[in-house]
Amino acid sequence: MKPENRTAVLFILPPFIILALTVFYPIIYSLYITFHKWDLKSPATIGKFVGLNNYLNVISSPEFSSSLINTLIIVGISLPVSLFLSLGIAILINQKFRGRRLLQAVLLVPWAIPSVAGGVIWKWIFNPNYGVANAILYTLGVIDKYVAFFSDAWLARMIVALAFVYKGVPFGALLLLAALQIVPSDVLESARIDGAGTLQTFIHVTWYWLKPSFLVLLVLRTIEAFRVFDEIYVLTYGGPAGATTVLGWQIYLQAFSYLRFDFGSVIAYILAIITVSLSLIYMKVMGTREVLGR
């Protein structure tokens, strides 16, 4: 082996070993668990090969069905809103106005706050006894008595979605802003000279340069939305009556509350399959070669 190749291997080997121990091994081991009995409440059966029975038991369970429905509801609410707000804020900040740099800095604050800390803030805001949301609505006459937001299924889901959107919009906005700033100004000027309006310019010119970053954001936010956990843990703990028990929370329940590591691993892999499948669909619909090939 050449000296330069040996040096390269020596530099690559330590991070590869760390990745193998902390990423690859857990992935392979959890896949192994999905095909075996792994219930800590029944130690005698641990390690017994069951084939696809774990998958069949999980998929046919009402808990999984309700968790999947709750996940799709929260994703369906939060993902479009998050993408729309990220794009809108990016377009706004891309304009030249006084205080734009300050706004960019302030925009980072929600993203920098840890999810758990942000969740606690939202829990205070919607507290049924002293929350500021109740105080404002009561003062404006919208409600005649304080509302227990977390006792209503749809309100609890909306609050979880709101917390998720609040956390992720700054990152999305800055990512799209970076893409908007590389759009050639001469191309935009040519479009205006040719009589294209603002919407036409965005669709036929700006979107071409924005699409790669938007695809990346769409994939990342979809993955984050499907594995939402911190907000559930802090705000609702899966309630009320399981209305916010999403797949990520179901993994936690199965593995660490019920000690069914086999079922928890199965749900984790199903969740991974869903997100990977959606990502591939996004790439197909948006045109992978066109988006990533230029």
C-alpha positions as CSV (number, residue, x, y, z in Angstrom):
1,M,0.0,0.0,0.0
2,K,1.3,3.4,-0.9
3,P,2.2,5.8,2.0
4,E,-0.5,8.3,1.0
5,N,-3.1,5.5,0.9
6,R,-2.0,4.2,4.3
7,T,-2.4,7.7,5.7
8,A,-5.8,8.1,4.2
9,V,-6.9,4.8,5.7
10,L,-5.6,5.8,9.1
11,F,-7.6,9.0,9.0
12,I,-10.8,7.2,7.8
13,L,-10.6,4.2,10.1
14,P,-11.4,5.9,13.5
15,P,-14.7,7.5,12.4
16,F,-15.6,4.4,10.5
17,I,-15.2,2.3,13.7
18,I,-17.3,4.8,15.7
19,L,-20.0,4.7,13.0
20,A,-19.9,0.9,12.9
21,L,-20.4,0.7,16.7
22,T,-22.9,3.4,17.2
23,V,-24.9,3.3,13.9
24,F,-24.4,0.1,11.8
25,Y,-24.4,-2.4,14.7
26,P,-27.6,-1.1,16.3
27,I,-29.4,-1.1,13.0
28,I,-28.4,-4.7,12.2
29,Y,-29.0,-5.9,15.7
30,S,-32.5,-4.3,15.9
31,L,-33.3,-5.9,12.5
32,Y,-32.3,-9.2,14.1
33,I,-34.6,-8.6,17.0
34,T,-37.6,-8.0,14.8
35,F,-37.5,-11.7,13.7
36,H,-37.1,-13.0,17.3
37,K,-39.1,-13.0,20.5
38,W,-37.7,-10.2,22.7
39,D,-40.1,-9.7,25.6
40,L,-38.2,-8.9,28.8
41,K,-41.2,-9.9,30.8
42,S,-40.7,-13.4,29.5
43,P,-36.9,-14.0,29.7
44,A,-37.2,-17.7,28.9
45,T,-38.5,-16.9,25.4
46,I,-36.0,-14.2,24.5
47,G,-34.1,-15.0,21.3
48,K,-36.7,-17.5,20.0
49,F,-37.0,-17.2,16.2
50,V,-40.6,-16.2,15.1
51,G,-40.0,-15.1,11.5
52,L,-42.6,-12.5,10.4
53,N,-44.9,-13.1,13.3
54,N,-43.8,-9.9,15.1
55,Y,-44.6,-7.9,11.9
56,L,-48.0,-9.6,11.5
57,N,-48.9,-9.0,15.2
58,V,-47.9,-5.4,15.1
59,I,-49.7,-4.6,11.8
60,S,-52.9,-6.3,12.9
61,S,-53.0,-4.6,16.4
62,P,-55.4,-1.7,16.9
63,E,-52.7,0.2,18.8
64,F,-50.6,0.3,15.6
65,S,-53.5,1.3,13.4
66,S,-54.6,4.2,15.7
67,S,-50.9,5.3,16.0
68,L,-50.5,5.3,12.3
69,I,-53.7,7.4,11.8
70,N,-52.6,9.9,14.5
71,T,-49.2,10.2,12.8
72,L,-50.8,10.8,9.4
73,I,-53.1,13.5,10.9
74,I,-50.3,15.4,12.6
75,V,-48.0,15.0,9.6
76,G,-50.8,16.1,7.3
77,I,-51.4,19.3,9.4
78,S,-47.8,20.2,10.3
79,L,-45.9,19.4,7.1
80,P,-47.7,21.6,4.6
81,V,-47.9,24.5,7.0
82,S,-44.2,24.2,7.8
83,L,-43.2,24.1,4.2
84,F,-45.5,27.0,3.2
85,L,-44.3,29.2,6.1
86,S,-40.6,28.4,5.4
87,L,-41.0,29.4,1.8
88,G,-43.0,32.5,2.6
89,I,-40.5,33.7,5.2
90,A,-37.6,32.9,2.9
91,I,-39.1,35.0,0.1
92,L,-39.8,37.8,2.6
93,I,-36.2,37.9,3.9
94,N,-34.8,37.7,0.4
95,Q,-36.2,41.2,-0.2
96,K,-34.1,44.2,0.6
97,F,-35.4,46.1,3.6
98,R,-34.0,47.7,6.7
99,G,-33.4,45.2,9.6
100,R,-33.2,42.1,7.4
101,R,-30.0,40.9,9.0
102,L,-31.6,41.3,12.5
103,L,-34.6,39.3,11.4
104,Q,-32.4,36.5,10.1
105,A,-30.7,36.3,13.5
106,V,-33.9,36.4,15.4
107,L,-35.3,33.6,13.1
108,L,-32.7,31.2,14.5
109,V,-34.0,31.5,18.1
110,P,-36.8,28.9,17.8
111,W,-34.5,26.5,16.0
112,A,-31.8,26.9,18.6
113,I,-34.1,26.2,21.5
114,P,-34.0,22.5,22.5
115,S,-37.3,20.6,21.6
116,V,-37.9,19.7,25.2
117,A,-37.5,23.3,26.4
118,G,-39.7,24.5,23.6
119,G,-42.3,22.0,24.5
120,V,-42.4,23.2,28.1
121,I,-42.9,26.7,26.8
122,W,-45.9,25.6,24.7
123,K,-47.3,23.7,27.7
124,W,-47.2,26.9,29.8
125,I,-48.8,28.9,27.0
126,F,-51.8,26.4,26.7
127,N,-52.0,25.7,30.4
128,P,-55.8,25.4,31.3
129,N,-55.4,27.4,34.5
130,Y,-52.8,30.2,33.9
131,G,-51.9,29.9,30.2
132,V,-51.4,33.0,28.1
133,A,-53.5,31.5,25.3
134,N,-56.5,31.2,27.6
135,A,-55.9,34.7,29.0
136,I,-55.8,36.3,25.5
137,L,-58.9,34.4,24.2
138,Y,-60.8,35.2,27.4
139,T,-59.9,38.9,27.2
140,L,-61.0,39.2,23.6
141,G,-64.3,37.5,24.4
142,V,-63.6,34.5,22.2
143,I,-64.2,32.1,25.1
144,D,-66.3,32.6,28.2
145,K,-64.2,30.2,30.4
146,Y,-60.7,28.8,30.3
147,V,-60.3,25.8,27.9
148,A,-58.5,22.6,28.8
149,F,-56.7,22.4,25.4
150,F,-54.9,19.1,26.1
151,S,-58.2,17.4,27.0
152,D,-59.6,17.7,23.5
153,A,-58.2,15.3,20.9
154,W,-58.1,17.7,17.9
155,L,-56.8,20.7,20.0
156,A,-54.0,18.5,21.4
157,R,-53.0,17.4,17.9
158,M,-53.1,21.0,16.7
159,I,-50.8,22.1,19.5
160,V,-48.4,19.3,18.8
161,A,-48.4,20.3,15.2
162,L,-47.9,24.0,16.1
163,A,-44.9,23.1,18.3
164,F,-43.4,21.1,15.5
165,V,-43.9,23.9,13.0
166,Y,-42.4,26.5,15.3
167,K,-39.3,24.4,15.8
168,G,-38.7,23.6,12.1
169,V,-39.7,26.7,10.2
170,P,-36.5,28.7,10.9
171,F,-34.2,26.0,9.5
172,G,-36.4,25.6,6.4
173,A,-36.6,29.3,5.8
174,L,-32.8,29.7,6.0
175,L,-32.3,26.7,3.7
176,L,-34.6,28.1,1.1
177,L,-33.2,31.6,1.5
178,A,-29.8,30.3,0.6
179,A,-31.3,28.8,-2.5
180,L,-33.1,32.0,-3.5
181,Q,-29.9,34.0,-3.2
182,I,-28.1,32.0,-5.9
183,V,-30.8,32.7,-8.5
184,P,-29.0,34.8,-11.2
185,S,-30.2,38.3,-11.1
186,D,-29.8,38.7,-14.8
187,V,-32.2,35.8,-15.5
188,L,-34.8,37.4,-13.2
189,E,-34.3,40.8,-15.0
190,S,-34.7,39.2,-18.4
191,A,-38.0,37.6,-17.3
192,R,-39.3,40.9,-16.1
193,I,-38.3,42.6,-19.3
194,D,-40.1,39.9,-21.3
195,G,-43.2,40.8,-19.4
196,A,-43.4,38.0,-16.8
197,G,-45.3,38.8,-13.6
198,T,-44.2,37.9,-10.1
199,L,-46.0,34.6,-10.1
200,Q,-44.8,33.6,-13.6
201,T,-41.2,34.6,-12.7
202,F,-41.4,32.4,-9.6
203,I,-42.9,29.4,-11.4
204,H,-40.7,29.5,-14.5
205,V,-37.5,30.9,-13.2
206,T,-37.1,30.9,-9.4
207,W,-38.6,27.5,-8.9
208,Y,-35.9,25.9,-11.1
209,W,-33.2,27.0,-8.8
210,L,-35.2,26.5,-5.6
211,K,-36.3,22.9,-6.4
212,P,-33.2,21.1,-5.1
213,S,-33.2,22.8,-1.7
214,F,-37.0,22.4,-1.5
215,L,-36.7,18.7,-2.2
216,V,-34.1,18.3,0.6
217,L,-36.3,20.3,3.0
218,L,-39.3,18.2,2.0
219,V,-37.5,14.9,2.8
220,L,-36.0,16.2,6.0
221,R,-39.2,17.6,7.3
222,T,-41.2,14.5,6.4
223,I,-38.7,12.3,8.3
224,E,-38.9,14.7,11.3
225,A,-42.7,14.9,11.2
226,F,-43.1,11.1,11.2
227,R,-40.7,10.6,14.1
228,V,-42.0,13.4,16.2
229,F,-41.4,12.5,19.9
230,D,-40.1,15.3,22.1
231,E,-43.2,17.4,21.7
232,I,-45.4,14.4,22.5
233,Y,-43.3,13.5,25.6
234,V,-43.5,17.0,27.0
235,L,-47.0,18.2,25.9
236,T,-49.4,15.3,25.9
237,Y,-47.7,12.0,26.8
238,G,-49.8,10.4,24.1
239,G,-53.1,11.7,25.3
240,P,-55.9,12.5,25.6
241,A,-57.1,8.9,25.3
242,G,-54.3,8.1,22.8
243,A,-55.2,10.9,20.4
244,T,-51.5,12.0,20.1
245,T,-50.0,8.5,20.4
246,V,-48.0,8.6,17.1
247,L,-45.7,5.9,15.8
248,G,-42.6,7.4,17.5
249,W,-44.4,7.4,20.8
250,Q,-45.7,3.9,20.2
251,I,-42.1,2.7,19.8
252,Y,-41.3,4.2,23.2
253,L,-44.3,2.6,24.8
254,Q,-43.6,-0.9,23.4
255,A,-39.8,-0.9,24.1
256,F,-39.5,1.0,27.3
257,S,-42.9,0.8,29.0
258,Y,-44.1,-2.7,27.9
259,L,-40.5,-4.0,27.5
260,R,-41.4,-5.5,24.1
261,F,-38.2,-4.7,22.2
262,D,-39.3,-6.9,19.3
263,F,-42.5,-4.9,18.7
264,G,-40.7,-1.6,19.2
265,S,-38.1,-2.6,16.7
266,V,-40.7,-3.7,14.2
267,I,-42.6,-0.3,14.5
268,A,-39.2,1.5,14.0
269,Y,-38.5,-0.4,10.8
270,I,-42.1,0.2,9.5
271,L,-41.6,3.9,10.2
272,A,-38.3,3.8,8.4
273,I,-39.9,2.1,5.4
274,I,-42.7,4.7,5.2
275,T,-40.3,7.6,5.3
276,V,-37.9,6.1,2.8
277,S,-40.8,5.3,0.4
278,L,-42.2,8.8,0.7
279,S,-38.7,10.2,0.0
280,L,-38.4,8.1,-3.2
281,I,-41.9,9.2,-4.3
282,Y,-40.9,12.9,-3.7
283,M,-37.8,12.4,-5.9
284,K,-39.8,10.6,-8.6
285,V,-42.5,13.3,-8.7
286,M,-40.1,16.2,-8.6
287,G,-37.7,14.6,-11.1
288,T,-34.5,13.4,-9.4
289,R,-32.3,13.8,-12.5
290,E,-33.5,17.3,-13.1
291,V,-33.2,18.3,-9.5
292,L,-30.0,16.7,-8.5
293,G,-28.3,16.3,-11.8
294,R,-27.5,19.9,-12.7
